[in-house]
Amino acid sequence: MCEVIIIVTFFIPTSPRWHLSKDRHEEALASLRQLRPKSDATNGNCELEIQSIREALQENVHKAPWSDLFSGGNLRRTVLVTVYYFFQQTTGQAFVSTYSVVFYQTNGYAEQAFTYPIIAACLGFLAVLPCMYMVDKLGRRFSLMVSFFFQTFWMYMLAGLGEKSHNYPTEKNTVVAAFMLFGVFYNMGGGPVPYLLGAEIPNAAVQTKGRGLEEIDAVFAAPFNPFRQTYNHVSEAAWRSQFIEGNPSDVPELIGKEPRKSFA
C-alpha cells in the first residue's frame, strides 16, 4: 500500500494557491486546468478563479510572528484548538488501539485476536461517514459533545468490567463490544474533528504556525497515555487506570456545553 501511495503522489497536481503564493501565475493556471473540467479551461473560468485566489492571497498572505498566537483574539482560538488536540490523545484511544489484541489473547479470544481489531477498524472507518454529516448539519460542537460523552461511557465500562477477576461470558462479550464502540465514537468526532478545528479556527495570518503548535501539542500529549503492557497480560492496574483515562473525556464534554462563537 505504501508503494501505491508513493506512486500515485507523483500524479497529484500542485496546489494553484501554493503556486500563486510563490508568484508563479502560469504554473498556477496550468495546475488549476488539470483540476477543473475542460469546459472551464476553454470558457475562461479558470482565469477568473485564479484572479479571485490571487486577490484573497493578497489580503491574507502576510505571516504574523509566533507571539500573535497568544495575543488578542488569537489567544482564545489557540487555547481552544490546543485543548481539543490534547484531549484527542488523552481520552484512552491509545490503550484501546494498542492493547486490544493483548486483551483478546489473554481473555479467551485468542483465535479472534487479530480478527476483532480488523472489525473494529472497519467500524471506525464507517463511523467517519456519520461524522461528516453531523459536522455539516449539526455543527462541530455537537459532534464533539456526542463523541466525548460516549467515549467516557465506554471507557468506564471497560474499567468496571475489565478489573473483575472473574467475568461471565456475557460480561466478556460486553468488554469486546466496548473496545469496538469506543473506537466508533472516537472516529465520530473526538478523532477527526480537532484536525478540522485546527484548519478553520486560527486566524489566516497565524494559521501555519497554529497548525505547527497543535501538532506539537498532540505529540507531547501522547506520553500521557500510560504504557501498561506486560509480557503476557494486561494488568489489573491497567484496567483501573481506565477510570482515570475516562475522566479527560468529561472535560471537553463540559467545555463543549458552554456556548462558543469560535466554531459552529
The 8 nearest C-alpha neighbors of each residue, nearest first, counted from 0:
[[1, 3, 2, 4, 5, 6, 7, 8],
 [2, 0, 4, 3, 5, 6, 7, 8],
 [1, 3, 5, 0, 4, 6, 7, 8],
 [4, 2, 0, 6, 1, 5, 7, 8],
 [3, 5, 1, 7, 2, 6, 8, 0],
 [6, 4, 2, 8, 3, 7, 1, 9],
 [5, 7, 3, 8, 4, 9, 2, 10],
 [8, 6, 4, 9, 10, 5, 3, 11],
 [9, 7, 5, 10, 11, 6, 4, 3],
 [8, 10, 7, 11, 6, 5, 12, 4],
 [11, 9, 8, 7, 12, 6, 13, 5],
 [10, 12, 8, 9, 13, 7, 14, 34],
 [13, 11, 30, 10, 14, 33, 34, 9],
 [14, 12, 30, 15, 11, 17, 18, 27],
 [13, 15, 17, 16, 12, 18, 30, 27],
 [16, 14, 27, 18, 17, 30, 31, 19],
 [15, 17, 19, 14, 18, 20, 52, 27],
 [16, 18, 20, 14, 15, 19, 21, 13],
 [17, 19, 23, 27, 15, 21, 20, 16],
 [20, 18, 22, 16, 21, 23, 17, 24],
 [19, 21, 17, 18, 22, 16, 56, 60],
 [20, 22, 19, 18, 23, 17, 24, 16],
 [23, 21, 19, 20, 24, 18, 27, 17],
 [22, 24, 18, 19, 21, 26, 25, 27],
 [23, 25, 27, 26, 19, 22, 28, 18],
 [26, 24, 28, 27, 23, 29, 30, 18],
 [25, 27, 29, 28, 24, 23, 30, 18],
 [28, 26, 15, 18, 24, 30, 25, 29],
 [27, 29, 31, 25, 30, 26, 32, 24],
 [30, 28, 26, 32, 27, 31, 25, 33],
 [29, 31, 27, 33, 32, 28, 15, 12],
 [30, 32, 34, 28, 33, 29, 15, 27],
 [31, 33, 29, 35, 34, 30, 40, 28],
 [34, 32, 30, 31, 35, 29, 12, 36],
 [33, 35, 31, 32, 30, 36, 12, 29],
 [34, 36, 32, 33, 31, 39, 37, 40],
 [37, 35, 38, 39, 40, 34, 32, 33],
 [38, 36, 40, 39, 41, 35, 32, 33],
 [37, 39, 41, 36, 40, 42, 35, 44],
 [40, 38, 44, 37, 42, 41, 36, 45],
 [39, 41, 37, 38, 45, 32, 43, 42],
 [40, 42, 38, 39, 43, 37, 44, 45],
 [41, 43, 39, 44, 40, 38, 45, 37],
 [44, 42, 46, 45, 41, 40, 39, 47],
 [43, 45, 39, 47, 46, 42, 48, 40],
 [44, 46, 48, 47, 43, 40, 39, 49],
 [45, 47, 49, 43, 48, 44, 50, 28],
 [48, 46, 50, 44, 45, 49, 51, 43],
 [47, 49, 45, 51, 50, 46, 52, 44],
 [48, 50, 46, 52, 47, 51, 53, 45],
 [49, 51, 53, 47, 48, 52, 46, 54],
 [52, 50, 48, 54, 53, 49, 55, 47],
 [53, 51, 55, 49, 50, 54, 56, 48],
 [52, 54, 50, 56, 51, 55, 49, 57],
 [55, 53, 51, 57, 56, 52, 50, 58],
 [56, 54, 52, 58, 57, 53, 51, 59],
 [57, 55, 60, 53, 59, 58, 54, 52],
 [56, 58, 54, 55, 60, 59, 53, 61],
 [57, 59, 56, 55, 60, 54, 61, 53],
 [60, 58, 56, 61, 57, 203, 204, 55],
 [59, 61, 56, 57, 58, 62, 204, 20],
 [62, 60, 59, 204, 63, 58, 57, 56],
 [63, 61, 204, 205, 60, 64, 59, 203],
 [62, 64, 204, 205, 67, 61, 65, 66],
 [65, 63, 66, 67, 62, 205, 68, 208],
 [66, 64, 67, 68, 63, 208, 205, 69],
 [65, 67, 68, 64, 69, 70, 63, 205],
 [68, 66, 70, 69, 65, 64, 63, 73],
 [67, 69, 73, 66, 65, 74, 70, 77],
 [70, 68, 74, 67, 66, 73, 71, 77],
 [71, 69, 67, 74, 73, 68, 72, 66],
 [72, 70, 73, 74, 69, 67, 75, 68],
 [71, 73, 74, 75, 70, 76, 69, 68],
 [72, 74, 76, 68, 71, 75, 70, 77],
 [75, 73, 69, 77, 70, 76, 72, 68],
 [76, 74, 78, 77, 73, 72, 79, 69],
 [75, 77, 73, 79, 74, 78, 201, 200],
 [78, 76, 74, 80, 75, 79, 81, 73],
 [79, 77, 81, 75, 76, 80, 82, 74],
 [78, 80, 76, 82, 77, 81, 75, 83],
 [79, 81, 83, 82, 77, 78, 197, 84],
 [82, 80, 78, 84, 83, 79, 213, 77],
 [83, 81, 85, 79, 80, 84, 78, 86],
 [82, 84, 86, 85, 80, 81, 193, 87],
 [85, 83, 87, 81, 82, 86, 217, 193],
 [84, 86, 82, 83, 87, 220, 217, 88],
 [87, 85, 89, 83, 88, 84, 90, 82],
 [86, 88, 84, 85, 189, 89, 83, 190],
 [87, 89, 86, 221, 85, 220, 90, 217],
 [90, 88, 86, 91, 87, 224, 223, 85],
 [91, 89, 244, 248, 247, 86, 92, 88],
 [92, 90, 244, 94, 93, 89, 95, 245],
 [91, 93, 95, 94, 90, 96, 88, 89],
 [94, 92, 96, 91, 95, 97, 224, 88],
 [95, 93, 97, 91, 92, 98, 96, 224],
 [96, 94, 92, 99, 93, 97, 98, 178],
 [95, 97, 93, 94, 92, 99, 98, 182],
 [98, 96, 94, 95, 93, 99, 100, 101],
 [99, 97, 101, 100, 94, 95, 96, 102],
 [98, 100, 102, 101, 95, 97, 96, 103],
 [101, 99, 103, 112, 102, 98, 104, 113],
 [102, 100, 98, 104, 99, 103, 105, 232],
 [101, 103, 99, 105, 100, 104, 106, 98],
 [102, 104, 108, 112, 100, 106, 101, 105],
 [103, 105, 109, 101, 102, 108, 112, 106],
 [106, 104, 102, 103, 107, 232, 101, 109],
 [107, 105, 103, 108, 104, 102, 109, 171],
 [106, 108, 109, 105, 104, 103, 110, 102],
 [107, 109, 103, 111, 104, 110, 106, 112],
 [108, 110, 104, 112, 111, 103, 107, 105],
 [109, 111, 108, 112, 113, 104, 114, 107],
 [110, 112, 114, 108, 109, 113, 115, 103],
 [113, 111, 109, 103, 100, 104, 110, 114],
 [112, 114, 111, 115, 116, 100, 117, 110],
 [115, 113, 111, 117, 116, 112, 118, 110],
 [114, 116, 118, 117, 113, 111, 112, 119],
 [117, 115, 119, 118, 114, 113, 120, 100],
 [118, 116, 120, 114, 119, 115, 121, 113],
 [119, 117, 115, 121, 116, 120, 122, 114],
 [118, 120, 116, 179, 122, 117, 121, 123],
 [119, 121, 123, 117, 118, 122, 116, 124],
 [122, 120, 124, 118, 123, 119, 117, 125],
 [123, 121, 119, 125, 124, 120, 183, 126],
 [122, 124, 183, 126, 120, 121, 125, 186],
 [123, 125, 121, 122, 126, 127, 120, 186],
 [124, 126, 122, 127, 123, 128, 121, 129],
 [127, 125, 123, 128, 187, 124, 183, 186],
 [126, 128, 130, 125, 187, 124, 129, 186],
 [127, 129, 130, 131, 126, 125, 132, 124],
 [130, 128, 132, 131, 127, 126, 133, 187],
 [129, 131, 187, 127, 133, 128, 132, 134],
 [132, 130, 134, 128, 129, 133, 127, 135],
 [131, 133, 129, 135, 130, 134, 136, 128],
 [134, 132, 137, 130, 136, 135, 131, 129],
 [133, 135, 138, 139, 131, 132, 137, 136],
 [136, 134, 132, 133, 138, 137, 131, 139],
 [135, 137, 133, 134, 132, 138, 131, 139],
 [138, 136, 133, 134, 135, 141, 139, 142],
 [139, 137, 134, 263, 140, 141, 135, 136],
 [138, 140, 134, 142, 141, 263, 143, 262],
 [139, 141, 143, 142, 138, 255, 144, 263],
 [140, 142, 144, 143, 139, 138, 137, 145],
 [143, 141, 139, 145, 140, 188, 144, 133],
 [144, 142, 146, 188, 140, 141, 145, 189],
 [143, 145, 141, 252, 147, 146, 142, 148],
 [146, 144, 148, 142, 143, 147, 141, 149],
 [145, 147, 143, 184, 188, 144, 148, 149],
 [148, 146, 150, 248, 144, 149, 145, 252],
 [149, 147, 145, 151, 150, 146, 144, 152],
 [148, 150, 152, 151, 147, 146, 153, 184],
 [151, 149, 147, 153, 181, 152, 148, 154],
 [152, 150, 245, 154, 149, 148, 248, 153],
 [151, 153, 149, 155, 150, 154, 156, 148],
 [152, 154, 156, 150, 155, 177, 181, 151],
 [153, 155, 157, 151, 156, 245, 152, 150],
 [156, 154, 158, 152, 157, 153, 242, 159],
 [155, 157, 153, 159, 154, 158, 160, 152],
 [158, 156, 154, 155, 161, 160, 159, 174],
 [159, 157, 155, 238, 241, 161, 156, 239],
 [160, 158, 156, 157, 161, 155, 162, 163],
 [159, 161, 157, 163, 162, 158, 156, 174],
 [162, 160, 158, 157, 163, 238, 159, 174],
 [161, 163, 238, 235, 160, 159, 158, 239],
 [164, 162, 161, 165, 160, 166, 159, 235],
 [163, 165, 162, 166, 161, 235, 160, 167],
 [166, 164, 163, 167, 162, 160, 161, 171],
 [167, 165, 170, 171, 163, 168, 164, 160],
 [166, 168, 170, 169, 171, 165, 172, 173],
 [169, 167, 171, 170, 172, 166, 173, 165],
 [170, 168, 172, 167, 171, 173, 166, 174],
 [169, 171, 173, 167, 172, 168, 166, 174],
 [172, 170, 168, 174, 173, 169, 166, 167],
 [171, 173, 175, 169, 170, 174, 168, 176],
 [172, 174, 170, 176, 171, 175, 177, 169],
 [173, 175, 177, 171, 176, 172, 157, 178],
 [176, 174, 172, 178, 173, 177, 171, 179],
 [175, 177, 173, 179, 174, 178, 180, 172],
 [178, 176, 174, 180, 179, 175, 153, 181],
 [179, 177, 175, 176, 181, 180, 95, 174],
 [178, 180, 119, 176, 182, 177, 181, 183],
 [181, 179, 183, 177, 182, 178, 176, 184],
 [180, 182, 150, 183, 184, 178, 179, 153],
 [183, 181, 185, 180, 179, 184, 123, 186],
 [184, 182, 123, 180, 186, 181, 185, 126],
 [185, 183, 187, 146, 186, 181, 182, 150],
 [184, 186, 182, 189, 190, 187, 183, 188],
 [185, 187, 190, 184, 183, 188, 123, 127],
 [188, 186, 130, 184, 126, 185, 127, 146],
 [189, 187, 143, 146, 192, 142, 186, 190],
 [188, 190, 185, 146, 143, 87, 192, 191],
 [189, 191, 186, 185, 188, 87, 192, 193],
 [192, 190, 194, 193, 188, 189, 186, 195],
 [191, 193, 195, 188, 194, 190, 189, 196],
 [194, 192, 196, 195, 191, 84, 83, 197],
 [195, 193, 197, 192, 196, 191, 198, 84],
 [196, 194, 192, 198, 193, 197, 199, 191],
 [197, 195, 193, 199, 198, 194, 200, 192],
 [196, 198, 194, 195, 199, 80, 200, 193],
 [197, 199, 195, 196, 200, 194, 201, 206],
 [200, 198, 196, 197, 201, 195, 202, 262],
 [199, 201, 196, 197, 198, 76, 202, 261],
 [202, 200, 206, 76, 199, 203, 209, 205],
 [201, 203, 204, 205, 206, 200, 73, 76],
 [204, 202, 206, 205, 59, 201, 60, 207],
 [203, 205, 62, 63, 202, 206, 61, 59],
 [206, 204, 208, 203, 202, 63, 207, 209],
 [205, 207, 209, 203, 201, 208, 202, 204],
 [208, 206, 210, 209, 205, 211, 204, 203],
 [207, 209, 211, 205, 210, 206, 212, 65],
 [210, 208, 206, 212, 211, 207, 205, 213],
 [211, 209, 213, 207, 212, 208, 197, 206],
 [210, 212, 208, 214, 209, 213, 215, 207],
 [213, 211, 215, 209, 210, 214, 216, 208],
 [214, 212, 216, 210, 215, 211, 81, 209],
 [213, 215, 217, 211, 216, 212, 210, 218],
 [216, 214, 218, 212, 213, 217, 219, 211],
 [215, 217, 213, 219, 214, 218, 220, 212],
 [216, 218, 220, 214, 215, 219, 84, 85],
 [217, 219, 215, 221, 216, 220, 214, 222],
 [220, 218, 216, 221, 217, 215, 222, 223],
 [221, 219, 217, 218, 85, 223, 222, 88],
 [220, 222, 223, 218, 219, 88, 224, 217],
 [223, 221, 224, 220, 219, 225, 218, 226],
 [224, 222, 221, 220, 225, 89, 219, 88],
 [223, 225, 222, 221, 89, 226, 93, 91],
 [226, 224, 227, 223, 222, 94, 237, 240],
 [225, 227, 228, 224, 94, 222, 237, 223],
 [228, 226, 225, 237, 229, 233, 234, 236],
 [227, 229, 233, 226, 230, 232, 98, 234],
 [230, 228, 232, 231, 233, 227, 234, 226],
 [229, 231, 232, 228, 233, 101, 227, 234],
 [230, 232, 229, 233, 105, 101, 228, 104],
 [233, 231, 229, 234, 105, 230, 101, 228],
 [232, 234, 228, 229, 237, 102, 235, 101],
 [235, 233, 237, 236, 232, 238, 227, 229],
 [234, 236, 238, 237, 162, 239, 233, 161],
 [237, 235, 239, 234, 238, 240, 162, 227],
 [238, 236, 240, 234, 235, 239, 227, 233],
 [237, 239, 158, 235, 162, 240, 236, 241],
 [240, 238, 236, 241, 237, 158, 242, 162],
 [239, 241, 243, 237, 242, 238, 236, 244],
 [242, 240, 244, 158, 243, 239, 238, 245],
 [241, 243, 245, 240, 244, 155, 239, 158],
 [244, 242, 240, 241, 245, 246, 247, 239],
 [245, 243, 241, 91, 90, 246, 242, 247],
 [244, 246, 151, 242, 154, 243, 248, 247],
 [245, 247, 249, 248, 244, 243, 242, 151],
 [248, 246, 249, 250, 90, 245, 244, 86],
 [247, 249, 147, 246, 90, 151, 250, 245],
 [250, 248, 252, 246, 247, 251, 253, 151],
 [249, 251, 253, 252, 247, 248, 254, 246],
 [252, 250, 254, 253, 249, 255, 248, 83],
 [251, 253, 249, 144, 255, 250, 254, 147],
 [254, 252, 250, 256, 251, 255, 249, 257],
 [255, 253, 251, 252, 256, 257, 250, 258],
 [254, 256, 252, 253, 257, 140, 251, 144],
 [257, 255, 253, 254, 258, 252, 144, 140],
 [256, 258, 255, 254, 259, 253, 252, 140],
 [259, 257, 256, 260, 255, 254, 140, 261],
 [258, 260, 261, 257, 262, 255, 263, 140],
 [261, 259, 262, 258, 263, 257, 140, 76],
 [262, 260, 259, 200, 263, 76, 79, 75],
 [261, 263, 260, 259, 139, 200, 140, 196],
 [262, 138, 139, 140, 260, 261, 259, 137]]
